[in-house]
């Protein structure tokens, strides 16, 4: 693989836009868009729609699915989510790319971390600057530059910006699955690791909420007439925790038990909340079966159990398609003087969803930064242009056929 005049043309289109890449991300960061903050999400959505409008693409707001959530008292409610933004260009081209990102953050409307500042060392510190409003700006910059490529008509692309990635993509998961099935290669704009390393293999993840119903009674006069939901929840939590260490790479984290009652009342409700992480599909099946066995039988009389949730993101192993794609990205990085490395990650993202749908993908093509999900979140300004150049070159090499998107898709389908 080598740089050609067409590649240079695309890269040249990016060179004068480094400041713009940063400035628009800062503007988005300064509007709160916590996953549950509907007004803030819609405000950022308006800004994104405007920013992507110069592209020769169809832009539409797409409704997201509903899901259910379990409150602390065990009641079940239906949740609704903001729309996703879908931007599509040349849907009939022979090669189809899927680019994804999310415009929600983990910082809700009441968070004290609301605006961007610049650290003494020059790093940008702000809510979502790395995860991932900076990444969306990188994505847009790459697409803007790619549209100058003479062979652009060989490639169609769809970008999906979702409102709910930070809470597991419950509303956008069907959209990701649909796009993943249709595309050849996926590019997702989560931040890289602080040293620029990309995430390679990823574990799968599941979130569960077990409703435990018992029977209230006076703790002194009629203790034995009651059935203590908190005690049952504690027993079940211990059994779930005991799954750790039984299968390599599988973890079960019991994160919270809601419920309870005054000291003189036998508790009649509780909710056990837990997360699982698995390295592969076989481990996922094992832990699903183990959870079903533990939660199918109440630990003592008078207790009923109702399990909600499940595996939200499948594992993303470094299979043949992933390995070939990462090697291609490394070759592109070499042409730009960027050293591309990757390593396993226990974290999950939209890349898991896309891979499960049959799409080989790289999911950490966003800015270089760190301390995400904290008020120390930062991104390095120089990485905006650097990462946009990398994505623009990847797009160019797919258009020229030097990165064979159809072959990579075939390799992925062979492992399904």
Phi, psi and omega in degrees: 000134178216164179283134178244165180306323178297321177295316180299325179297316179294314181295325179294329179293336180275330191310315183277005189250014183302314181296322180296321179303319182283314187298319181289327176296320178298318179299320179291321180299324185282005172245116182297132177221052172304151187304333181255005183263088189299314182298318179294318178301316181293328176295316177292322178301318176302315181294321179294318179302317179293318183295323181275351187297331178292343180291150178281065190219159173274128181243127181215147171272129185245130178296146179254162182286162172266165175214176178248152175226156183250120179283171184295337178269005179090358178285149184248129180235161178264131180255143176242154184230158178296164179291158167269157176253122181246124180239119186231142184220131178052060182294347180260004179295155184293334178242133182240128178252148177239121177245132183229153175198173179228142181255005173271160176230175178273000186260113184280179187298335181268359180295139176288347182267097191237336187225166183269145172225169179247125180288166179299331180273004177095350179291147176273127183241112182192161183288107180092004181297325175264318188242085353216041179292328172297321179295323178295321178295321176298314178304311182298317178301318179295318180294318178301315181291320182298330181294354173270359184282131181298338182256020184301331183293348175288344189232129167255155181215150174229126175255134177237122177249117190255157183260006194216020182297324184291347176245023172097008179058042181295327181272328184264354181306316179298325179293318178297319180296318180296314180293319181300324180291331185268338187273171177257321180219144177245141176231122183236147197246038167298154177293151172287177172291164186303334179265009179093355179294142177269155173280130177259254176298136177234144172287162170269163185219147175220144178241131185232149177223112182257115177276126180245115179253132177235213179222126180285149176198160177291129185292340179259307186283327189219040184307316186284354174274349181264172174225113191279108182292326179294317178297317178297318179298320180295319179297314181294319178301321178294321178294321177295316179299327182292348176291337179297136180088352181276337179216131186301130175087351181267128175233144176235115182251106174281108191264333186196145169237115175268161173119200179107184186199176174301160185299335183261017179232133172291125186292133182253002177208151176200158174227123177261123181246131182209154180240144175238149174231137185223145183274340184203173185295324180294321177293324177298315179298320181298312184288327176298316179295319181295319178295317180299320180294317182293323187264001180274341185236115177302146183289340175201170186297149176089359182252138171237149185235140178222114185265131176237155179095195182160196179287120182264332178220127181285159176298154178234086182282164174276075178281187185298321181292319180294318180297316180295320180293316180296323177295323177294319178295322177298318179296320177296318178298321179302321180295334181261002183075020179256125179274111183262121176233163176214158180209160180296155178222140174276351179281166180231161179197190180296338177301327175298315180299315183294318179298318179298331179275000177102018185247114172295139186204156170248128191243012178230053181267008180281198185291166174268125181192200182185186182053035180294156182067021175220168179283006174259006183307134183215162173217147179272127183303320182296338184285343180298306179291320180303312182286328176295321177297319180298312180295319179299322179289322176301314179300318181295319181289332174290319180297323181278348181089358178293330165256113188274094185296322182293323178294319180295320177297318179298317178301320180294316182296331179293340180261356180284000000 
